[in-house]
Amino acid sequence: MREKSCLTETVAKLRADLEESNGKINGLRHELLDCEEREIRRIVNQRRQNIEPSSGGAKETKMVRRQAPQSRRLLEDPVLMNICLERARKDLSTAHRKIAELEDTFREVVPKWELERLENRHQAFEREYRNLSQEFEALSKEHEALKVNFEVVREQKNSLRDRCKILAHTNTPRPDWSKCGQFIQGGVQRWRDITAKKSSEDRLTILLSELCGVASAENDYFVGQGTDPSVPVFLRYKGKMKNRKLGRREVSILINDIWKSRMASDMGTPMGEYVLKYFSERYHISLLRYEWIYNLYYACQRLVYDDQIGLFWNILWGNVVEEAYHAPRKEFVLLKRMMEMRMEDKKINALLAQDLMDVMDVMYPQKSNRDIENIVYAAGKQLGIDPSTEAFDVAKLFAQTEEGWERGDFARELARQTKQEITEFGKGILHSINIHDKTSEVTVEMLKKGFMEVDEDIRAPESAYAALKVDLQGSRPQQS
């Protein structure tokens, strides 16, 4: 009885173990089936990607049908299933190992499409390099040709420069025929009239006939204009007077002395009357007195193109107010004083070019740097120094000669720039008031409007220029 119960317990225990084993087998079977299904799906998907759709569907269907009995056989045979599982594990390990080997082997390998793309870029770069190389060679040849041409041109330039130097030393310059007017009777205007449209040879003949021809009474003597009230007071004389044929320098000295005497004694008398007074004080003999007056008169007429003489002539005839002579001299004195103050401030005896430019910039703020540089250069030329290295002696720079201070290069450059500024200022006024006819009348309001449009903040020097009085229709000499 006991053995029976033991056997019963053993059978029950074996049944329990069998059921447990069957459960495990069924679980493994289900896992295997799931793995097979996943593997079959993977293979099918892979083949769908690699094989054409037309043929791929039939082959996949056959494979699935072929593997279906095998799956059923694996489900029925656990031992075979275990063997297949072990085999699959080994295949999986082998596959992983091959994958790792392939990754190590082809780690540095690029895809074919990338290789083709890089090859195409390389070929494009090679073509571009060849084109640039050809371009560089062409430019190099052109550069060499230009260097050769440059050497040829430089040799030609040197040759022409040497030739110009030779011509400058051997050839004489073309004469300035306009200067001949100061040496003939009637002055510059008559010279222009008698030499208009004449050749150089004809002009030379006319000049020789005027200077070396028969000495007529007209050339050697002046005839007085009489004592009629219509004749200017300083020319009222009858009779002949000797023609002293004064030159430009003599006339300049005489005019400068007249101005000195006038500023020292009498500034209120009209210039015509003062000229008569000036010569009356020096020559008590009437003939000598009017001889010098007529010589000065005709010499000024002949040399009117000269700035100093022309200004005196216009003031004498009333064309220009006398302040036009005094205003620049006041500026000249002020400029000298400013330079002296500059030397006192710096405790020096001479000024450098930069000092002169600073003083000029303060004195003439409207002037450009180029104009100031030209003035400094003219000052250096007058003193015979190099402005860039040597100092300027202010006393010598402003020293007056017997012809006056206007004859220095420094003063001439100042006068030239002033004349240019006056001309531009006058043109601006005429343009603003729209006057083109010299015979037109200009009212005070029109003139005031013109001044204000040209320069609203008009300064004192420009106000002095506005005082210049010119008769555009022709002037008559002062009479008493």
C-alpha positions in Angstrom: 0.0 0.0 0.0 2.8 2.3 0.9 4.6 1.5 -2.4 1.5 2.4 -4.3 1.2 5.7 -2.6 4.9 6.4 -3.3 4.5 5.5 -6.9 1.4 7.7 -7.1 3.3 10.6 -5.7 6.2 10.0 -8.1 3.8 9.8 -11.1 2.2 13.1 -10.0 5.5 14.7 -9.6 6.6 13.5 -13.0 3.4 14.8 -14.5 4.0 18.1 -12.9 7.5 18.2 -14.3 6.3 17.1 -17.7 3.7 19.9 -17.7 6.3 22.4 -16.7 8.7 21.1 -19.4 5.8 21.3 -22.0 5.2 24.9 -20.9 8.8 25.8 -21.4 8.9 24.0 -24.7 5.7 25.8 -25.9 7.2 29.1 -24.8 10.4 28.4 -26.7 8.4 27.3 -29.6 6.4 30.5 -29.7 9.6 32.6 -29.3 11.2 30.6 -32.2 8.1 31.1 -34.4 8.2 34.8 -33.6 11.9 35.0 -34.5 11.3 33.1 -37.7 8.4 35.3 -38.6 10.6 38.4 -38.0 13.5 36.9 -40.0 11.2 36.0 -42.8 9.7 39.5 -42.8 13.2 41.0 -42.8 14.3 38.8 -45.7 11.1 39.6 -47.6 11.6 43.3 -47.1 15.2 43.2 -48.1 14.4 41.3 -51.2 11.6 43.6 -52.0 14.1 46.4 -51.9 16.7 44.6 -54.1 14.6 42.7 -56.5 12.1 44.1 -59.0 8.5 44.1 -58.0 7.4 41.9 -60.9 9.6 38.9 -60.0 10.0 39.6 -56.3 6.4 38.8 -55.3 6.4 35.3 -56.7 9.8 34.4 -55.2 8.8 35.6 -51.8 5.6 33.7 -51.9 7.4 30.5 -52.8 9.9 31.1 -50.0 7.2 31.6 -47.5 5.4 28.4 -48.7 8.7 26.5 -48.5 9.4 27.6 -45.0 6.0 26.9 -43.7 6.4 23.1 -43.4 9.8 23.6 -41.8 8.2 25.8 -39.2 5.6 23.2 -38.5 8.3 20.5 -38.2 10.2 22.7 -35.7 7.1 23.1 -33.6 6.7 19.3 -33.6 10.4 18.4 -32.8 11.8 20.3 -29.8 15.3 18.8 -30.2 15.5 20.0 -33.8 14.3 23.3 -32.7 17.1 23.6 -30.1 19.6 22.6 -32.8 18.3 25.2 -35.1 18.4 27.8 -32.4 22.0 27.0 -31.6 22.8 27.1 -35.3 21.1 30.5 -35.7 23.0 31.8 -32.7 26.3 30.7 -34.3 25.3 32.3 -37.7 24.3 35.5 -35.9 27.7 35.6 -34.2 29.5 34.9 -37.5 27.4 37.6 -39.2 28.3 40.1 -36.4 32.0 39.2 -36.8 31.9 39.6 -40.5 30.1 43.0 -40.2 32.8 44.2 -37.8 35.5 43.0 -40.2 33.8 44.8 -43.1 33.5 47.9 -41.0 37.2 47.8 -40.1 38.1 47.0 -43.7 36.0 49.7 -45.4 36.1 52.4 -42.8 38.2 54.7 -45.1 36.2 53.9 -48.2 33.7 56.4 -49.7 30.6 55.6 -51.7 30.9 55.5 -55.5 28.6 58.5 -56.0 30.8 60.5 -53.6 33.9 59.4 -55.5 32.4 60.4 -58.9 31.4 63.8 -57.4 34.9 64.4 -56.2 36.4 63.3 -59.5 34.2 65.8 -61.3 35.2 68.6 -59.0 38.9 67.7 -59.4 38.5 67.7 -63.2 36.8 71.2 -63.0 39.6 72.5 -60.9 42.2 71.2 -63.3 40.5 72.9 -66.2 40.3 76.1 -64.3 44.0 75.8 -63.3 45.0 75.3 -67.0 43.0 78.3 -68.0 44.5 80.5 -65.3 48.0 79.2 -66.2 47.4 80.2 -69.8 46.1 83.6 -68.7 49.1 84.1 -66.5 51.5 83.3 -69.3 49.7 85.7 -71.6 49.9 88.5 -68.9 53.5 87.7 -68.3 54.3 88.1 -72.0 52.4 91.4 -72.1 54.2 92.6 -69.0 57.6 91.9 -70.6 56.5 93.7 -73.7 55.4 96.7 -71.6 58.7 96.7 -69.9 60.5 96.9 -73.2 58.2 99.7 -74.4 58.7 101.5 -71.2 62.4 101.4 -71.6 62.0 102.7 -75.2 59.8 105.5 -74.1 62.1 106.5 -71.2 65.0 106.6 -73.6 62.9 108.8 -76.0 62.0 111.0 -73.0 65.6 111.4 -72.0 66.6 112.2 -75.6 63.8 114.8 -75.9 64.8 116.3 -72.6 68.4 116.7 -73.6 67.3 118.2 -76.9 65.0 120.7 -75.1 68.0 121.7 -72.9 70.1 122.2 -76.0 67.3 124.2 -77.7 66.8 126.3 -74.6 70.5 127.3 -74.6 70.8 127.8 -78.3 67.4 129.2 -79.4 66.0 132.6 -78.6 62.5 132.9 -77.1 59.7 134.4 -79.2 59.6 138.2 -78.5 56.8 139.7 -76.4 55.7 142.3 -79.0 53.3 143.9 -76.5 56.2 145.5 -74.6 57.1 147.5 -77.6 54.2 149.8 -77.0 56.0 151.5 -74.1 58.8 152.8 -76.3 56.8 154.4 -79.2 54.6 157.5 -79.4 51.0 156.8 -78.6 51.6 153.9 -76.2 50.3 150.4 -76.2 47.0 151.2 -77.9 48.6 152.8 -80.9 51.1 149.9 -81.1 48.2 147.4 -81.2 46.5 149.5 -83.9 49.5 149.7 -86.2 50.6 146.1 -85.7 47.2 144.3 -85.9 47.3 141.2 -88.2 51.0 141.9 -89.0 53.7 139.3 -89.3 56.8 139.3 -87.1 58.9 140.7 -89.9 56.4 143.5 -90.5 56.3 144.3 -86.7 60.0 144.5 -86.6 60.0 147.0 -89.6 57.3 149.1 -87.9 59.3 149.1 -84.6 62.5 150.2 -86.3 60.8 152.9 -88.3 59.3 154.2 -85.1 62.5 154.1 -83.1 65.2 154.8 -85.7 63.3 156.7 -88.4 63.5 160.4 -89.1 63.4 162.3 -85.8 60.3 164.4 -86.4 59.2 167.1 -84.1 56.3 164.8 -83.0 58.8 162.3 -81.5 61.2 164.8 -79.9 58.7 167.4 -78.6 55.3 167.6 -77.0 52.8 170.3 -77.9 50.8 171.8 -75.2 47.0 171.5 -75.3 46.4 175.2 -74.6 44.8 177.0 -71.7 41.1 176.4 -72.5 39.0 175.6 -69.4 38.1 172.2 -71.0 41.7 171.2 -70.7 42.7 169.5 -67.4 44.3 172.0 -65.0 47.7 170.2 -65.0 47.9 170.3 -68.8 47.0 173.9 -69.5 50.1 175.2 -71.4 50.9 176.5 -74.8 54.1 175.8 -76.6 56.6 172.9 -77.3 58.2 170.8 -74.6 61.1 168.3 -74.9 60.2 164.7 -74.9 62.4 163.1 -72.3 61.2 159.6 -73.3 60.8 158.3 -69.8 61.0 154.6 -69.2 59.0 152.5 -66.8 61.4 152.6 -63.9 61.7 156.4 -64.1 57.9 156.8 -64.2 57.5 154.4 -61.2 60.1 156.4 -59.2 58.3 159.7 -60.0 54.9 158.3 -59.2 56.1 156.8 -55.9 57.6 160.2 -54.9 54.3 161.9 -55.8 52.4 159.6 -53.5 54.9 160.0 -50.6 54.7 163.8 -50.9 50.9 163.7 -51.1 50.5 161.5 -48.0 52.9 163.7 -46.1 51.2 167.0 -46.9 47.9 167.2 -48.8 45.3 164.5 -49.1 42.3 166.7 -49.8 43.3 168.2 -53.1 42.2 166.4 -56.3 45.0 164.5 -57.9 45.1 166.6 -61.0 45.6 169.8 -59.0 48.1 168.1 -56.7 50.2 167.0 -59.6 50.5 170.6 -60.8 51.3 171.7 -57.2 53.9 168.9 -56.8 55.8 170.0 -60.0 55.3 173.7 -59.2 57.1 173.3 -55.9 60.1 171.6 -57.6 60.3 173.6 -60.8 59.7 177.3 -60.6 60.3 177.7 -64.4 57.1 177.1 -66.2 58.6 175.4 -69.2 60.4 172.8 -67.0 57.3 172.3 -64.9 55.0 171.5 -67.8 57.8 169.6 -69.6 57.8 167.1 -66.7 54.1 167.0 -66.4 53.6 166.3 -70.1 56.4 163.7 -70.0 54.7 162.0 -67.0 51.3 162.3 -68.7 52.3 160.6 -72.0 54.5 158.1 -70.3 51.6 157.0 -68.1 49.4 156.8 -71.2 52.0 154.6 -72.9 52.6 152.4 -69.8 49.1 152.1 -68.6 49.3 148.3 -68.7 51.6 148.4 -65.7 49.6 147.9 -62.4 51.2 150.7 -60.4 51.2 153.2 -63.3 47.7 152.1 -64.5 46.3 152.7 -61.0 47.9 156.2 -60.8 46.5 157.0 -64.3 43.0 155.9 -63.4 43.0 157.9 -60.1 44.4 160.9 -62.0 41.5 160.8 -64.5 38.9 160.0 -61.8 38.2 156.5 -62.9 39.0 155.0 -59.5 38.7 156.5 -56.0 42.0 157.2 -54.3 41.2 154.7 -51.5 42.0 152.0 -54.0 45.7 153.0 -53.6 45.7 153.4 -49.8 43.7 150.3 -48.8 46.2 147.7 -50.0 49.0 149.7 -48.3 47.1 149.6 -45.0 46.8 145.9 -45.3 50.5 145.6 -46.1 51.4 147.6 -43.0 49.1 145.5 -40.8 50.6 142.3 -42.3 54.0 143.5 -41.4 52.9 144.3 -37.9 51.4 140.9 -37.4 54.6 139.2 -38.5 56.6 141.4 -36.1 54.2 140.5 -33.3 54.8 136.8 -34.2 58.5 137.3 -33.8 58.1 139.0 -30.5 55.9 136.2 -29.2 58.4 133.5 -30.2 61.4 135.7 -29.3 63.1 135.2 -32.7 64.6 137.5 -35.3 63.2 135.8 -38.4 60.2 133.7 -39.4 60.0 130.2 -40.9 57.7 129.4 -43.8 55.1 127.8 -41.4 55.1 131.0 -39.3 54.4 133.1 -42.5 51.6 130.7 -43.5 50.0 130.9 -40.0 50.1 134.7 -40.1 48.7 134.8 -43.7 45.9 132.3 -42.6 44.9 134.7 -39.8 45.1 137.8 -42.0 43.4 136.3 -45.0 41.1 133.5 -43.8 39.3 133.4 -47.2 42.5 132.4 -49.1 43.1 128.7 -49.9 46.2 126.9 -48.8 47.5 127.0 -52.4 47.3 130.8 -52.5 49.1 131.1 -49.2 51.8 128.7 -50.4 52.2 130.8 -53.6 52.6 134.0 -51.5 55.3 132.3 -49.3 57.1 131.1 -52.3 57.1 134.6 -53.8 58.5 135.9 -50.5 61.3 133.4 -50.7 62.0 134.3 -54.3 62.2 138.0 -53.4 64.7 137.3 -50.6 66.6 134.7 -52.6 66.2 131.9 -50.1 64.8 128.4 -50.0 61.4 128.7 -48.1 61.6 125.1 -47.0 64.9 125.4 -45.1 65.7 129.1 -44.5 64.1 131.8 -42.4 62.5 135.0 -43.7 63.9 138.4 -42.7 60.7 140.4 -42.2 62.5 143.8 -42.4 64.0 143.0 -45.8 60.8 141.5 -47.0 58.9 144.7 -46.4 61.7 147.1 -47.3 60.6 149.7 -49.9 62.7 150.6 -53.0 62.7 153.9 -54.7 60.0 152.5 -57.1 57.8 151.6 -54.1 56.9 148.4 -52.3 54.8 147.1 -55.3 57.8 146.0 -57.3 58.7 143.1 -55.0 57.7 139.5 -55.8 55.9 139.3 -52.5 53.8 142.4 -53.1 53.1 141.5 -56.7 51.7 138.1 -55.8 49.5 139.7 -53.1 48.3 142.2 -55.7 47.7 139.5 -58.3 45.5 137.5 -55.9 43.7 140.6 -54.7 42.9 141.6 -58.3 41.7 138.1 -59.1 39.5 138.1 -56.0 38.1 141.5 -56.9 37.3 140.3 -60.5 35.5 137.2 -59.2 33.6 139.2 -56.6 32.5 141.7 -59.3 31.5 138.9 -61.7 29.4 137.4 -58.9 27.7 140.7 -58.3 26.9 141.2 -62.0 25.6 137.7 -62.2 23.4 138.1 -59.2 21.8 141.4 -60.5 21.7 140.0 -64.0 23.6 142.8 -65.8 25.1 142.0 -69.2 25.1 145.4 -70.9 27.8 147.8 -69.7 25.5 150.8 -70.6 22.8 149.6 -68.2 22.0 151.7 -65.2 22.4 150.1 -61.7 20.5 151.4 -58.8 21.8 151.5 -55.2 19.3 148.8 -54.2 20.3 146.5 -57.0 24.0 146.9 -56.0 23.2 146.3 -52.4 21.2 143.2 -53.3 24.1 141.9 -55.4 26.6 142.4 -52.5 24.3 140.6 -50.0 23.8 137.7 -52.4 27.5 137.2 -53.1 28.5 137.6 -49.4 26.0 138.1 -46.6 28.8 138.6 -44.1 30.8 141.0 -46.2 34.1 142.1 -44.6 35.9 145.4 -44.5 38.4 144.7 -47.3 35.5 143.8 -49.6 33.7 146.9 -48.6 36.7 148.9 -49.7 36.6 147.1 -53.0 33.0 148.2 -53.3 34.2 151.8 -53.1 36.0 151.4 -56.5 34.2 153.8 -58.9 34.5 153.0 -62.6 32.8 154.9 -65.5 32.0 152.1 -67.9 31.2 154.5 -70.8 34.5 156.3 -70.8 36.1 158.8 -68.4 37.1 162.3 -68.6 40.0 164.0 -66.8 39.4 166.1 -63.7 38.9 169.7 -64.4 38.8 172.8 -62.1 
